[in-house]
Amino acid sequence: MEVMQHNAVDSVLVTDEHNKMIGIIWAKDLRRILPHLRDVHLEDVITHDYVSVYEDTSVQKIISTIDYNISGIIPVVSHANELMGYLNKSILLSTLSRQYVSEDERTEHNGVII
């Protein structure tokens, strides 16, 4: 919970010692069990019910199939289920907005390359 609060996130992706995706821990689930935390094991709060995408899945396919009202964070995994990263609404919006920037706009402005 401290890690989530410190990083202003509502979830933590959980992997095993080989970086294989196990599941997600959601802050809302931790808050719900907080009074009983001493009696709860980590495995009790990891959800295995989540949407993930492969690292080679197209952005178009992701956007057309993901329901962001359900999935706030989307693990990106290899075909061997290794965690490669994650996506969220902000990352996808940023990626999409870059598609619509003309070549002339992709230049250096005030020392910042966009």
C-alpha positions in Angstrom: 0.0 0.0 0.0 2.9 2.4 0.8 4.5 1.7 -2.6 1.2 2.5 -4.3 0.7 5.7 -2.4 4.3 6.8 -2.9 4.0 6.3 -6.6 0.4 7.5 -6.9 -0.8 4.3 -8.5 -3.8 2.1 -7.8 -2.2 -1.3 -8.6 1.0 -3.3 -8.5 2.0 -5.9 -11.1 3.2 -9.1 -9.4 5.8 -11.4 -11.0 7.7 -14.5 -9.9 11.5 -14.7 -9.6 11.7 -15.3 -13.3 9.7 -12.1 -14.2 6.7 -14.2 -15.2 3.4 -12.4 -14.7 1.4 -13.8 -11.7 -1.3 -11.2 -11.2 -2.2 -7.7 -10.0 -2.8 -6.3 -6.5 -5.3 -3.5 -6.5 -5.3 -0.8 -3.8 -9.1 -1.1 -3.4 -8.7 -4.8 -2.5 -6.0 -3.9 0.0 -8.1 -1.1 1.6 -11.0 -3.6 1.9 -8.9 -6.1 3.9 -6.7 -3.5 5.8 -8.4 -4.2 9.2 -7.5 -7.9 8.8 -4.1 -7.5 7.2 -2.3 -9.7 9.8 -4.4 -12.6 8.8 -4.0 -12.2 5.1 -1.3 -13.6 2.8 -0.1 -11.9 -0.3 -1.6 -14.7 -2.4 -5.0 -13.8 -1.0 -5.0 -10.3 -2.6 -3.4 -11.1 -5.9 -6.0 -11.2 -8.7 -5.5 -13.5 -11.6 -8.5 -12.0 -13.4 -6.9 -9.3 -15.6 -6.4 -8.4 -19.2 -2.9 -8.5 -20.7 -1.5 -8.0 -24.1 1.4 -9.4 -25.9 4.4 -7.2 -26.7 3.6 -7.5 -30.5 -0.1 -6.6 -30.2 -1.0 -3.6 -32.4 -2.2 -0.4 -30.7 -5.2 -0.5 -33.0 -6.2 -4.0 -31.7 -5.6 -2.9 -28.1 -7.8 0.1 -28.4 -10.6 -1.7 -30.2 -10.8 -4.6 -27.6 -9.9 -3.2 -24.2 -12.5 -1.8 -21.8 -10.8 0.8 -19.8 -13.6 1.1 -17.3 -12.5 -2.4 -16.2 -8.8 -2.4 -17.0 -6.9 0.6 -15.6 -3.5 -1.0 -16.2 -2.7 -3.5 -18.8 0.4 -5.7 -18.4 2.4 -6.2 -21.6 3.9 -9.7 -21.6 6.0 -11.8 -23.9 4.6 -15.0 -25.4 6.4 -16.8 -22.6 4.4 -14.6 -20.1 7.3 -12.5 -19.0 6.4 -9.0 -17.9 7.7 -6.5 -20.5 6.0 -3.4 -19.2 2.5 -2.0 -19.0 0.0 0.2 -20.7 -2.6 2.6 -19.2 -4.9 5.3 -20.7 -2.2 8.0 -20.5 0.4 6.0 -22.4 -2.1 5.0 -25.1 -3.3 8.6 -25.5 0.3 9.8 -25.8 1.0 7.1 -28.4 -2.1 7.9 -30.4 -1.5 11.7 -30.3 2.0 11.1 -31.8 0.4 9.4 -34.8 -1.4 12.7 -35.8 1.7 15.0 -35.5 2.8 16.0 -39.0 6.5 15.6 -40.1 6.9 19.4 -39.9 5.8 19.4 -36.3 8.2 16.7 -35.4 11.1 19.1 -35.1 13.0 20.8 -32.3 11.1 23.6 -30.5 12.7 25.6 -27.7 15.3 22.8 -27.2 12.7 20.1 -26.8 12.5 17.4 -29.5 8.9 16.2 -29.9 
